């Protein structure tokens, strides 16, 4: 795995080898390469669903700020941290 640093201008997309399904309390994922399962609740699920191809982290944060009451700096920091974790787990690809 690469040690790429996630920043506001990073483009992150869902790994196509990760299956996901929305469930009552969030979203469940399965990495078909590793066979590992993951579950994310509300905010994590919203971030996952908003990881559109070609979308920068900064654009993702703008969308999240419309949905949640959060300050821009806090949203950016939290989103970068979460996407970095997803990247570390191999669930997203970044450019």
JOSULWO-V919878 format. One record per residue. N is the residue number from 1. RES is the residue in one letter. PSI is psi in whole degrees, 0 to 359 (* if undefined). NEAR is the number of other C-alpha atoms within 12 Angstrom. D_LAST is the distance of its C-alpha to the last C-alpha in Angstrom with 2 decimals. Layout:
# JOSULWO-V919878
N;RES;PSI;NEAR;D_LAST
N;RES;PSI;NEAR;D_LAST
This chain:
# JOSULWO-V919878
1;X;141;12;13.74
2;X;155;14;11.35
3;X;37;13;12.19
4;X;137;18;8.94
5;X;129;20;10.15
6;X;131;30;9.12
7;X;176;25;10.33
8;X;329;28;11.57
9;X;4;19;9.19
10;X;140;29;6.01
11;X;121;29;5.15
12;X;134;39;6.52
13;X;154;30;8.65
14;X;139;31;11.77
15;X;128;26;12.30
16;X;347;19;14.82
17;X;12;19;17.15
18;X;119;26;17.85
19;X;147;25;20.88
20;X;156;25;21.81
21;X;134;19;24.90
22;X;136;20;26.03
23;X;172;14;29.14
24;X;320;12;31.68
25;X;20;15;30.19
26;X;230;21;26.44
27;X;140;24;24.21
28;X;139;24;24.48
29;X;152;33;21.83
30;X;122;24;22.42
31;X;109;23;20.07
32;X;340;17;21.95
33;X;317;15;20.89
34;X;341;15;22.27
35;X;9;14;24.74
36;X;146;18;23.91
37;X;149;19;24.49
38;X;154;26;23.09
39;X;132;24;24.48
40;X;136;25;23.24
41;X;189;19;25.70
42;X;289;20;25.61
43;X;316;26;22.83
44;X;321;28;20.47
45;X;319;28;21.33
46;X;319;26;20.67
47;X;313;38;17.16
48;X;313;39;16.49
49;X;335;29;18.11
50;X;1;28;16.23
51;X;74;34;12.70
52;X;147;23;12.76
53;X;135;22;10.33
54;X;4;19;8.93
55;X;128;25;10.18
56;X;156;27;9.27
57;X;320;37;10.85
58;X;321;29;13.59
59;X;321;28;14.50
60;X;317;35;14.69
61;X;319;36;16.97
62;X;317;25;19.13
63;X;319;25;19.75
64;X;325;30;20.62
65;X;332;23;22.97
66;X;332;14;24.84
67;X;325;17;25.38
68;X;150;17;26.16
69;X;98;14;28.22
70;X;142;19;25.91
71;X;145;17;25.53
72;X;316;22;22.30
73;X;319;15;21.83
74;X;318;17;22.59
75;X;314;29;20.31
76;X;313;30;17.31
77;X;314;20;18.33
78;X;320;27;19.07
79;X;317;39;15.97
80;X;318;32;13.71
81;X;315;21;16.15
82;X;314;29;16.16
83;X;325;42;12.45
84;X;320;30;12.51
85;X;316;22;15.46
86;X;318;32;13.96
87;X;317;28;11.16
88;X;330;21;14.11
89;X;355;25;16.05
90;X;16;30;13.64
91;X;341;34;13.83
92;X;159;35;10.22
93;X;146;32;7.03
94;X;153;33;3.78
95;X;*;21;0.00
